[in-house]
Amino acid sequence: MTVTYTQIRISDAEHRARCDKLLDHIRERNLTGVVLFDSDYVKYYCGFAFIPTERPIAFIMRADGERTLFVPRLEVEHARANALIDRVAHYDEYPGKIHPMHALAAGLAESGVVGEFAADNDGYPWILGYRGPLLSEATNARVCLARGFIESQMAVKSEAEIALIRESVRWANLAHMLLQRYTVPGASETEVSQRASNEATRAMLDSIGPIYRAQPQMGVDGGAFAGYRGQIGRNSAIPHALANNITFQAGDALVTGASAAVWGYLSELERTMFIGAPSEGQCRMFDHMLALQDTAMAAIRPGVRCADVDNAVREYYAKNDLWPFWRHHVGHCIGLRYHEGPFLDLGDETTIQPGMVFTVEPGLYSPELGGFRHSDTVVVRDDGVEMLTYYPRDLESLTLSA
C-alpha cells in the first residue's frame, strides 16, 4: 500500500515571492544588492536552516535577482542540497589565512554588489568568539540597513505560515496536556517536562513523521515541548525564571509553557495552574488575569496601533489597582522566532494588519500569591482575532489534585 503525504512547508514559489518583495525594495532605493547574515532572515528568503557559529554565512542577492549563499567549506554540500539559490560560494574556514569577511568582500566586488548596498547588519554579528571587520570597512562601500523592511515583511504571515503555526499549536497542546497529567507532588519539573515533551514528540512523529522537519532556532529543541522554566511556587512570580529541577509541592502556583518547532515555525501556549485548591486571593488574581487577556483580545484588530492594545490593558490595571503586580507588556509577534516584532507595547506605534500572529499574555505577579499568566497565540483577521491555541483557560480545568 502506497501512502501519499501532503507536504507542510513553505513552497519554493513563496520563497521566491519573498525575494521579489525584497528585490523591489532594493531597486526602489537604487542599491546594487543585499547581504543578510541573520540565520532567520536567511531561512526566510532561501529556506536554508543552519546552526549559526563563529563561521559567517550570508545570503546575497544582486539587484538583477541572482541569489548566492556564502558559506564555510563544511556547509557547501548542505547548502547545495537545501537552499533555494542560484549558486554557492565558500571560504575555507574561520579565521583562516584569508578572513571570511575579506573573502566575502572580494566576492561582492566580483559580482557587482558594490558602492551602496543593503544589509541586515554592518558585518557578521560577534557570536561564539567571532571577530572581524565591519562589512563597510571590508568593502569600502556604504551599507544601508534593511532590517526595518525585513521585519515588517516577516510580521505579516501568509496562510502557509499560519498553517505551520497552527500545526505547532496542535502538538504544543498535546505536550501541555501531558505536562498537566504528570505534574504531581513529589515529582520534579525536569522529569515531568522531559516525559511530557518526549511523549508528545513521539506522537507527533507517528502522525506526521514522514513530512515533519523541526528546523528549530538556537535554544529551542526540535519536536514538541512543555515545561515550567522554574515558575513553580514562589518562583512563579518571576516572569522569566530558569528551570531548577524544583520538586512540586501541594499548594504550588505554576506557570507553564509549551510549543513545537514545525519547519522552524513556533507557537506559544502558557497557562497558570495550581496544585490543590487556590486561595481566595489567588482566585481573585486569576480572574483579573483572565479579564486582562480578554481586554487585550478585544482590542486587537486591523488598523489599531500596537500601543493602543497595551493602553487598553493598562487602563484595566489602573482601574483595579493592579499596578504593583505589573511586570511586562501585553505580547509580541511570533513565527520563525519565539519573539518577533511588533510588540503589544505602548512604545510600539505599528499599525496592526491582518495576517499578524501575536501572543497575548498580560500577567500579574505577586511574591505572596505567585504568578498569573496565560499566553495564547492568535492571528489577526479582517474582523478581529482568530484564536489558534485552544487549551482550557478556566480555573477548574487548571486545578490539579494535591
ChimeraX attribute file (.defattr): number of C-alpha atoms within 10 A of each C-alpha:
attribute: neighborCount
match mode: 1-to-1
recipient: residues
	/A:1	3
	/A:2	4
	/A:3	5
	/A:4	7
	/A:5	10
	/A:6	9
	/A:7	11
	/A:8	17
	/A:9	18
	/A:10	17
	/A:11	12
	/A:12	14
	/A:13	9
	/A:14	15
	/A:15	16
	/A:16	16
	/A:17	13
	/A:18	17
	/A:19	18
	/A:20	14
	/A:21	13
	/A:22	22
	/A:23	20
	/A:24	13
	/A:25	19
	/A:26	21
	/A:27	14
	/A:28	9
	/A:29	13
	/A:30	12
	/A:31	21
	/A:32	20
	/A:33	28
	/A:34	27
	/A:35	28
	/A:36	25
	/A:37	21
	/A:38	20
	/A:39	18
	/A:40	18
	/A:41	21
	/A:42	21
	/A:43	19
	/A:44	20
	/A:45	25
	/A:46	22
	/A:47	22
	/A:48	22
	/A:49	22
	/A:50	19
	/A:51	13
	/A:52	16
	/A:53	14
	/A:54	17
	/A:55	23
	/A:56	25
	/A:57	25
	/A:58	23
	/A:59	25
	/A:60	25
	/A:61	27
	/A:62	22
	/A:63	21
	/A:64	10
	/A:65	16
	/A:66	13
	/A:67	21
	/A:68	21
	/A:69	25
	/A:70	25
	/A:71	23
	/A:72	17
	/A:73	15
	/A:74	13
	/A:75	17
	/A:76	16
	/A:77	10
	/A:78	14
	/A:79	21
	/A:80	15
	/A:81	9
	/A:82	13
	/A:83	21
	/A:84	19
	/A:85	20
	/A:86	12
	/A:87	13
	/A:88	17
	/A:89	16
	/A:90	18
	/A:91	23
	/A:92	16
	/A:93	17
	/A:94	18
	/A:95	15
	/A:96	9
	/A:97	8
	/A:98	12
	/A:99	16
	/A:100	25
	/A:101	23
	/A:102	18
	/A:103	16
	/A:104	24
	/A:105	20
	/A:106	14
	/A:107	16
	/A:108	20
	/A:109	13
	/A:110	10
	/A:111	16
	/A:112	12
	/A:113	24
	/A:114	19
	/A:115	15
	/A:116	18
	/A:117	23
	/A:118	24
	/A:119	22
	/A:120	20
	/A:121	19
	/A:122	19
	/A:123	22
	/A:124	23
	/A:125	17
	/A:126	12
	/A:127	12
	/A:128	10
	/A:129	9
	/A:130	14
	/A:131	17
	/A:132	16
	/A:133	15
	/A:134	17
	/A:135	21
	/A:136	18
	/A:137	15
	/A:138	16
	/A:139	22
	/A:140	13
	/A:141	16
	/A:142	17
	/A:143	24
	/A:144	18
	/A:145	17
	/A:146	19
	/A:147	16
	/A:148	9
	/A:149	13
	/A:150	18
	/A:151	14
	/A:152	13
	/A:153	13
	/A:154	19
	/A:155	20
	/A:156	20
	/A:157	20
	/A:158	14
	/A:159	11
	/A:160	14
	/A:161	21
	/A:162	21
	/A:163	18
	/A:164	22
	/A:165	31
	/A:166	22
	/A:167	21
	/A:168	27
	/A:169	28
	/A:170	20
	/A:171	26
	/A:172	32
	/A:173	25
	/A:174	23
	/A:175	32
	/A:176	27
	/A:177	17
	/A:178	20
	/A:179	27
	/A:180	19
	/A:181	13
	/A:182	17
	/A:183	22
	/A:184	19
	/A:185	17
	/A:186	11
	/A:187	15
	/A:188	17
	/A:189	25
	/A:190	17
	/A:191	15
	/A:192	24
	/A:193	26
	/A:194	16
	/A:195	19
	/A:196	24
	/A:197	27
	/A:198	18
	/A:199	17
	/A:200	26
	/A:201	22
	/A:202	13
	/A:203	17
	/A:204	21
	/A:205	16
	/A:206	10
	/A:207	11
	/A:208	14
	/A:209	13
	/A:210	12
	/A:211	13
	/A:212	17
	/A:213	17
	/A:214	19
	/A:215	21
	/A:216	22
	/A:217	21
	/A:218	11
	/A:219	6
	/A:220	18
	/A:221	14
	/A:222	18
	/A:223	26
	/A:224	32
	/A:225	28
	/A:226	30
	/A:227	26
	/A:228	25
	/A:229	23
	/A:230	23
	/A:231	28
	/A:232	27
	/A:233	24
	/A:234	18
	/A:235	22
	/A:236	27
	/A:237	26
	/A:238	18
	/A:239	19
	/A:240	11
	/A:241	14
	/A:242	12
	/A:243	14
	/A:244	14
	/A:245	16
	/A:246	18
	/A:247	17
	/A:248	21
	/A:249	19
	/A:250	16
	/A:251	17
	/A:252	24
	/A:253	26
	/A:254	27
	/A:255	28
	/A:256	24
	/A:257	22
	/A:258	28
	/A:259	31
	/A:260	33
	/A:261	31
	/A:262	27
	/A:263	24
	/A:264	26
	/A:265	26
	/A:266	30
	/A:267	34
	/A:268	28
	/A:269	25
	/A:270	27
	/A:271	22
	/A:272	25
	/A:273	28
	/A:274	25
	/A:275	21
	/A:276	17
	/A:277	18
	/A:278	19
	/A:279	12
	/A:280	10
	/A:281	11
	/A:282	19
	/A:283	14
	/A:284	11
	/A:285	23
	/A:286	23
	/A:287	14
	/A:288	19
	/A:289	23
	/A:290	20
	/A:291	15
	/A:292	25
	/A:293	21
	/A:294	14
	/A:295	19
	/A:296	24
	/A:297	20
	/A:298	12
	/A:299	20
	/A:300	27
	/A:301	21
	/A:302	18
	/A:303	12
	/A:304	15
	/A:305	21
	/A:306	25
	/A:307	20
	/A:308	21
	/A:309	25
	/A:310	25
	/A:311	19
	/A:312	18
	/A:313	23
	/A:314	22
	/A:315	14
	/A:316	17
	/A:317	19
	/A:318	11
	/A:319	10
	/A:320	10
	/A:321	10
	/A:322	16
	/A:323	14
	/A:324	11
	/A:325	17
	/A:326	14
	/A:327	14
	/A:328	13
	/A:329	21
	/A:330	27
	/A:331	26
	/A:332	21
	/A:333	25
	/A:334	27
	/A:335	25
	/A:336	24
	/A:337	18
	/A:338	18
	/A:339	16
	/A:340	18
	/A:341	20
	/A:342	22
	/A:343	23
	/A:344	29
	/A:345	21
	/A:346	17
	/A:347	12
	/A:348	15
	/A:349	15
	/A:350	18
	/A:351	14
	/A:352	22
	/A:353	21
	/A:354	18
	/A:355	20
	/A:356	25
	/A:357	31
	/A:358	30
	/A:359	28
	/A:360	27
	/A:361	28
	/A:362	27
	/A:363	27
	/A:364	25
	/A:365	24
	/A:366	17
	/A:367	13
	/A:368	11
	/A:369	21
	/A:370	24
	/A:371	30
	/A:372	28
	/A:373	27
	/A:374	25
	/A:375	26
	/A:376	24
	/A:377	27
	/A:378	27
	/A:379	25
	/A:380	21
	/A:381	16
	/A:382	12
	/A:383	10
	/A:384	17
	/A:385	22
	/A:386	14
	/A:387	16
	/A:388	23
	/A:389	22
	/A:390	12
	/A:391	19
	/A:392	12
	/A:393	16
	/A:394	14
	/A:395	17
	/A:396	11
	/A:397	10
	/A:398	18
	/A:399	18
	/A:400	21
	/A:401	14
	/A:402	15
